[in-house]
Amino acid sequence: NINFAPLIGSMLMFGFSGHSVNDEQVQNFLEYSYKKLLGGIILFARNINDPKQLKELTQAFRKSNPSLIIAVDQE
C-alpha cells in the first residue's frame, strides 16, 4: 500500500486559523510544514494583526521549511 496523503498535501496550499506561533492550529501547521506535508500556506486577514506579528509568523514558517510557499489573500 502506498500512502498518497503526504504527496497530495505537498501540492496544495492551506489556510488556517490563528495568528500567533503559540496558537494550537499554527503549531499544527508548523509541524506539517516541517514534515513537508504541505506545499504552501495562505494568510488571510484573520491571520494578520500588525507588521511585527506577521514577520514573526512568516519567519516561523520559513524556518520550518525554507521551500514553503507563503501567499496572502488581502483585498
C-alpha positions in Angstrom: 0.0 0.0 0.0 1.2 3.5 -0.9 0.1 6.4 1.3 -0.5 9.3 -1.2 -1.7 11.8 1.5 1.8 13.3 2.0 2.4 13.6 -1.7 -1.1 15.2 -2.3 -0.7 17.6 0.6 2.7 18.8 -0.6 1.0 20.0 -3.8 -1.7 22.1 -2.0 -1.8 25.4 -0.2 -3.8 25.6 3.1 -5.3 28.3 5.1 -5.6 28.1 8.9 -7.0 29.9 11.9 -4.8 31.7 14.4 -2.2 34.4 14.2 0.4 33.6 16.9 3.1 31.0 16.7 1.7 29.8 20.1 -1.8 29.1 18.7 -2.6 25.4 18.5 -3.6 25.4 14.9 -0.5 27.4 13.9 1.7 24.9 15.8 0.0 22.0 13.9 0.7 23.7 10.6 4.3 24.4 11.5 4.7 20.7 12.2 3.1 19.8 8.9 5.4 22.3 7.2 8.5 20.9 8.9 7.5 17.4 7.7 6.9 18.8 4.2 3.3 17.6 4.2 2.0 20.8 2.6 3.1 22.9 -0.3 2.2 26.2 1.0 0.1 28.3 3.3 -2.2 31.2 2.5 -2.6 34.0 5.0 -5.9 35.8 5.4 -7.0 38.9 7.4 -7.7 36.6 10.4 -4.0 35.7 10.5 -2.6 39.2 10.5 -2.7 41.8 13.3 0.3 44.0 12.6 3.7 44.0 10.8 5.6 42.7 13.8 3.3 39.7 14.3 3.2 39.0 10.6 7.0 38.9 10.5 7.2 36.5 13.4 4.6 34.2 11.8 6.2 34.1 8.4 9.7 33.7 9.9 8.4 30.7 11.9 7.0 29.1 8.7 10.1 29.9 6.7 12.3 28.3 9.4 10.1 25.2 9.4 10.5 24.7 5.7 12.5 27.2 3.5 10.8 26.0 0.3 7.3 26.5 1.6 5.2 28.9 -0.5 3.6 31.7 1.6 0.8 33.6 0.0 -1.5 36.4 1.2 -5.1 37.0 0.3 -5.8 40.6 1.2 -8.4 42.7 -0.6 
